[in-house]
Amino acid sequence: MSQHAFHATRPGASAGEQLRRLRHQAGLSQLALSLVAGVSQRHLSCIETGRAKPSPSTLHALLAALDVPLERCNAVFLAAGYAPRYLASAPDAPAMAMVHGAIGHILQANNPAPAIVIASNWDITAANASAGLLFDMAGVPAGSESGLNLLDTLLRPGGLGDHLVNADEIRAIAWQRATREAASSPDLARLLGELPCPSHLPLEATPTPVVLTRVRVRQGELCFLSTFTTFGMPLDISVASLRIEHLIPADAHTWQVMTAAYAQYTAAQG
């Protein structure tokens, strides 16, 4: 997924204007972009000023070099007079079966560490058994991890955020990331408008190389570091919007608690 904050373009902006703004937001000169995309700087200049119409292949090369979200790519193709290049498949579309299969494999393999699937609006669309166990240990109603919105439960009083030892830190980081992503997600922008804005990110030094998610549960404090899995080279907006968050235990105590909880769960299932 793109790490740039691509802001909305004014209505009616030409493809060249949109490309120029995307290039500026990515912090690239015309020369730098032309070298990465394999397009001459002169031709890129003509495209941006409207003196030349880019071919679909040239547009694709430029947008790919800029790592532009697929939905935003469609807007540029439309502005250039072409049909949208990327579709957004329904979850139950036959073509999505391989995607769901891969997600299911990743979620299962992550046990006893929790893992959740997050959509572009931060809805949790799937989770493994260990995620449900963690939510239950934290006092969030069992089974609510699927169909829950992660941003909502972190920021709204009464949710998972209330069970975090470092709630201010996690809430501030989540808000900052969601605010960047909301530029290309109207649903997420609406949700942000309904949620309380957290305090600024604390400036205290942390002894760990990454920010840990520290959860207060019945068994004591559990510490996790977070990693993300996304699909490489997506050609579908729905697939590109998905990310799997893996909560990897950061210490022996957390591994022991999660391993024991998962073992008890599997024994009960069998």
C-alpha positions in Angstrom: 0.0 0.0 0.0 1.2 3.5 -0.7 2.9 5.4 2.0 2.2 8.8 0.5 -0.7 11.0 1.5 -2.4 11.6 -1.8 -4.8 14.4 -1.4 -8.0 15.0 -3.4 -7.6 16.9 -6.7 -10.0 19.7 -7.6 -13.0 18.6 -9.7 -12.4 18.7 -13.4 -8.6 18.6 -13.2 -6.9 17.2 -16.3 -4.8 14.0 -16.2 -1.7 16.2 -16.6 -2.6 18.4 -13.6 -3.3 15.3 -11.5 0.0 13.7 -12.5 1.8 16.9 -11.6 0.2 17.1 -8.2 0.8 13.4 -7.5 4.5 13.9 -8.5 4.8 16.9 -6.1 3.2 15.0 -3.3 5.6 12.1 -3.8 8.5 14.6 -3.7 9.9 13.8 -7.1 11.2 16.0 -9.8 10.2 15.5 -13.5 13.7 14.0 -14.1 13.5 11.6 -11.2 10.0 10.4 -12.2 10.9 10.1 -15.9 13.9 7.9 -15.0 11.9 5.6 -12.8 8.9 5.3 -15.3 11.0 5.0 -18.4 9.4 8.1 -20.0 11.4 11.0 -21.4 11.4 14.2 -19.2 10.3 16.2 -22.2 7.3 14.0 -22.8 6.4 14.0 -19.1 6.5 17.8 -19.2 4.2 17.9 -22.2 1.8 15.6 -20.5 1.7 17.7 -17.3 1.1 20.9 -19.3 -1.6 19.3 -21.5 0.5 19.6 -24.7 0.5 15.8 -25.2 -2.0 13.1 -24.4 -0.4 10.1 -22.6 -1.1 6.6 -23.9 -2.7 4.1 -21.5 0.7 2.4 -21.2 2.5 5.6 -20.4 -0.1 6.5 -17.8 0.2 3.1 -16.2 4.0 3.5 -16.0 3.8 6.9 -14.4 1.2 6.0 -11.9 3.0 2.7 -11.0 6.2 4.6 -10.5 4.4 7.0 -8.1 2.7 4.1 -6.2 -0.7 5.7 -6.6 -3.7 3.9 -5.0 -5.7 2.0 -7.7 -8.9 3.9 -7.1 -7.0 7.2 -7.7 -5.4 5.7 -10.8 -8.9 5.2 -12.2 -9.6 8.9 -11.8 -6.5 9.8 -13.8 -7.4 7.4 -16.6 -10.9 8.9 -16.7 -9.5 12.4 -16.9 -7.3 11.3 -19.8 -10.4 10.0 -21.7 -9.9 6.3 -21.0 -12.0 3.7 -19.3 -11.2 2.9 -15.6 -8.4 0.3 -15.6 -9.1 -1.3 -12.2 -12.3 -2.9 -10.8 -13.4 -3.4 -7.2 -14.6 -7.0 -6.9 -17.4 -8.0 -4.5 -16.2 -10.2 -1.6 -18.2 -13.1 -3.0 -16.9 -12.8 -6.5 -15.4 -16.1 -7.9 -12.2 -14.3 -8.7 -11.8 -13.5 -5.0 -11.7 -17.2 -3.9 -8.0 -17.4 -4.2 -7.6 -14.2 -2.2 -9.8 -15.5 0.6 -7.9 -18.8 0.5 -4.6 -17.1 1.0 -5.9 -14.9 3.8 -7.3 -18.0 5.6 -4.0 -19.8 5.3 -2.1 -16.7 6.7 -4.5 -16.2 9.6 -4.4 -19.9 10.6 -0.6 -20.1 10.3 -0.2 -17.0 12.6 -1.8 -18.8 15.6 -1.1 -18.6 18.5 -0.3 -15.0 17.7 -3.3 -12.8 16.9 -4.0 -11.6 13.3 -6.8 -9.5 11.8 -7.7 -8.5 8.3 -8.4 -4.7 8.0 -10.2 -3.0 5.1 -9.6 0.5 3.8 -12.1 1.9 6.3 -10.5 0.0 9.1 -13.3 -2.6 9.4 -12.1 -5.9 10.7 -13.3 -8.3 8.0 -11.7 -11.5 9.3 -9.6 -12.7 12.3 -7.9 -15.8 13.5 -8.9 -17.7 16.7 -6.1 -16.1 18.7 -7.4 -12.6 17.9 -10.7 -13.6 19.4 -9.0 -15.0 22.5 -7.1 -11.7 23.0 -10.2 -9.7 22.7 -11.9 -11.9 25.2 -9.0 -11.7 27.6 -9.1 -7.9 27.3 -12.8 -7.8 28.2 -14.0 -7.0 24.7 -17.1 -9.2 24.0 -16.0 -12.6 22.5 -16.7 -12.9 18.8 -16.9 -9.2 18.2 -13.5 -8.9 16.5 -15.1 -9.8 13.1 -17.5 -7.0 12.0 -15.8 -4.5 14.4 -14.0 -1.4 13.2 -10.5 -1.2 14.6 -10.3 2.6 14.6 -13.6 2.8 16.4 -12.7 0.3 19.1 -9.3 2.0 19.7 -10.7 5.6 19.9 -14.2 5.3 21.2 -14.6 5.0 25.0 -15.6 1.5 26.1 -13.6 -0.2 23.3 -10.3 -2.0 23.1 -8.4 1.3 23.6 -9.5 1.4 27.2 -7.6 -1.8 27.8 -4.3 -0.6 26.5 -1.5 0.4 28.9 -0.1 2.8 26.4 -3.5 4.0 25.0 -2.5 7.6 24.4 0.5 6.4 22.2 -1.5 3.9 20.2 -4.5 6.2 19.7 -2.3 9.0 18.5 -0.5 6.8 16.0 -3.7 5.2 14.7 -5.3 8.7 14.3 -2.3 10.0 12.3 -2.2 7.0 10.0 -6.0 7.0 9.5 -5.9 10.8 8.7 -3.4 10.2 5.9 -5.4 7.3 4.5 -8.7 9.2 4.7 -7.5 11.4 1.8 -8.4 8.5 -0.6 -11.2 6.9 1.5 -14.4 8.9 1.9 -15.8 6.2 4.3 -12.8 6.5 6.6 -13.0 10.3 6.4 -16.6 10.2 7.6 -15.7 7.8 10.4 -12.9 10.1 11.6 -15.4 12.9 11.8 -17.5 10.9 14.3 -14.7 9.8 16.6 -12.9 11.7 19.4 -9.6 13.1 18.4 -6.8 11.8 20.7 -4.2 13.8 22.4 -0.9 14.4 20.6 1.7 11.6 20.4 3.7 11.5 23.7 7.3 12.5 23.3 8.7 10.2 26.1 11.6 8.1 24.9 10.9 4.4 24.5 13.5 1.7 25.2 12.2 -0.5 22.4 13.0 -0.2 18.7 9.3 -0.2 17.7 6.1 0.9 19.4 4.6 -2.0 21.3 0.9 -2.6 21.7 0.6 -3.2 25.5 -2.7 -4.9 26.4 -4.0 -5.1 30.0 -5.7 -8.5 30.5 -6.6 -10.8 33.4 -3.2 -12.6 33.1 -1.3 -9.3 33.4 0.2 -7.1 30.7 0.7 -8.6 27.2 3.1 -6.9 24.8 2.9 -7.2 21.0 4.8 -5.7 18.1 2.8 -5.1 14.9 3.6 -6.1 11.3 1.5 -5.9 8.2 1.0 -8.2 5.2 -0.4 -6.8 1.9 -0.9 -8.4 -1.5 1.9 -7.7 -3.9 1.1 -6.4 -7.4 -2.7 -6.1 -6.8 -4.9 -5.4 -9.9 -8.2 -5.1 -8.0 -9.2 -2.2 -5.7 -10.7 -4.5 -3.1 -7.6 -6.6 -2.9 -5.3 -3.6 -2.7 -7.3 -2.2 0.2 -6.8 -5.2 2.4 -4.0 -5.6 4.9 -3.4 -8.2 7.6 -2.1 -7.0 10.9 0.0 -9.5 12.8 0.4 -9.0 16.5 3.6 -10.8 17.3 4.2 -11.4 21.1 7.2 -9.3 22.1 8.2 -11.3 25.2 8.2 -14.8 26.8 5.2 -14.0 29.0 3.0 -13.0 26.1 4.0 -16.0 24.1 3.2 -18.3 27.1 -0.2 -16.7 27.7 -1.2 -16.8 24.0 0.1 -20.4 23.5 -1.7 -21.7 26.5 -5.0 -19.9 25.5 -4.8 -21.3 22.0 -4.0 -24.8 23.2 -7.0 -24.7 25.5 -9.2 -23.4 22.6 -8.1 -26.1 20.2 -8.6 -28.8 22.8 -12.2 -27.5 23.4 -12.8 -27.5 19.6 -11.5 -31.1 19.2 
